[in-house]
């Protein structure tokens, strides 16, 4: 099944950057604090909006998706005071490519 890239395409228009753990975690970073955190966590590759256009970010994320392992997901993340988990938004949830296949079984 092909996943929908619509939410990712919208998110990269406003993103400060993108990050990948080179396994399954792909993040669209929505503010400067998240860029700083991911750099501190050692995420590499990590690209800022000054390095890539939104179209290039989308293309890069799609390349990372194709190279990632089966637990892959794409999340938007923004800084939220209090509960940092509230800042995560599923753009492509983990297992999304399998959901439609299971519906036909």
Buried (B, 14 or more C-beta within 10 A) or exposed (E): EEBEBEBBBBBBEEBBBBBBBEEBBBBBBBBEBBBEBBBEEEBEEBBBBEEBEBEBBBEBBBEBBEEBEEEBBBBBBBBEEEEEEEBBBEBBEBEBBEEEEEEEE
